[in-house]
């Protein structure tokens, strides 16, 4: 495929348009929700560490920890913002995300002091590359 220099410049200028990153943020919001869902389904945090087992007698529940009603998993949401994407999980998720004296930490979202997990980094890079490739090459 060949394009003229004017076409190449026009495509590069498209990357600088305000909506260029909006599409990336929408992709990252959707793909990030899939990763959040994966933490619940596999009972592992975003870094791949398994959730602490349940402390109740028997300690086994179909689906694992944080899956009794699936309310927290179903409440996970993502919203593109000016600076990126905001992820939220309702219910007592904050107690599980950070842990308490009585509740072990069972993270469903990455945390700043640990950085982005590899899966999240790859997902963001792939989303960015795909959208920029669309703008440069077309379609």
N, C-alpha and C positions, 0 to 999 in steps of 0.2 A: 504494500500500500504506500502510495506517495501522496504527499500534500504540498501545497505551496507554502512559502514562508509566511505569507499573509494568513493562511488558514492555521498554521501552527501558532502564530502570535494570537489570533482570535481565540484559539482553544486554551492557550495559556492564560489569557485574560479572563476566561470563564472561571478558572480556579479561584481568582481573586474576588469573584462575586460573593455577596453576603450569603446567598443560599447554598454555596458550595459546601460549607461545613454543616449546614442544617441537615442535609441528607446523611452525612456521616454520623451525626449525633442521633438521628432517628434509627439508623442501622445499629449503632452501638447500644441504644436503649433496648431495642428488640433482642439483640443477641445477648446482651447482659442479663436480661430477664430469663433467657433460656439457661444461662449459667447459674443464676440464683435458684431456679427450679431444680437444676441438677444437684445442688447442695442438699436440698430437702430429699430428693429421690434416692440419693446415694448415701445419705447420712455422713457426708464428708464436708469439711469447710472448703472455701475457695482455694486454699493452699494444698488440698489433698489429704489433710489430717482427718481421721475418723472422729465423728462425734463421740463424746463420752457416753457410755451405756447408761440406760435408765437405772435409777437407784431403787425403784420399788421392788418388792419381792417378785421374783420371776424375771424382772428387768427386761422382758421381751414384749414388744408390741408389733403387731403386723405393720410393716412399713418403717419401723424404727423410730428414733427420737424425733420430736417435732412433727409427727405425722398423725396424731390422734384424730384430729378433725380435718386436717389440711387447711384450716382457716388461714394460718400465717402464710403458707405457700401460695394460696390463692389470692392473698392480699398484696403480694409483691407487685410493685408498680415502678415504672421508670418514666421520667419526664425530661426531655431535652431542655436545657437552660442556656442562658447567655454564655456561661463559662464551661459548659459540658453537659453532663447528664446526672440527674438526681434520682437515686434509687431509694425506695421506701418499702418497709414491710410492717404491717400493722400488728396490733395485739401486743402480747408481751415479748415481742421480738427483741426489743432493746435489752431486756434482761438476759436473753440467750446470747445475743451478739457480743455483749461485754462480759457476761458472767456476773454472778454475785457471790456472796458468802455461801449461799445455799444452792445456787444454780450454776452448774458448770458452763463454761464458755462453749457455745455451739454457733460459730459464726456462719452467717449466710451471705455476708457481703465482705469484700476486702476491707482492710483497715490501713489507715495512712502509715502507721509506724512499721508495718510489714511490707509496704509497697504493693504494687499490682502483681497478682499471681501470673504465672506464665500464660495460662489459658486466656486470661483477660487481656494481657499485652498482645498476644497473637490475634485475638478477636478484634481489638481496636485497630491494630496495624492492617489487618485484612480488610476491614471496613473502609479505612482511609484509602488504601491502595486501590480497591475496587472502584470507589466513587471517583477518585482522581483519574484513574485509567478511563472511565466512562467519559469524563470531561475532555481528556486529551485525545483519545482515539475515537470517541463517539460510541453511542449505544452501549 
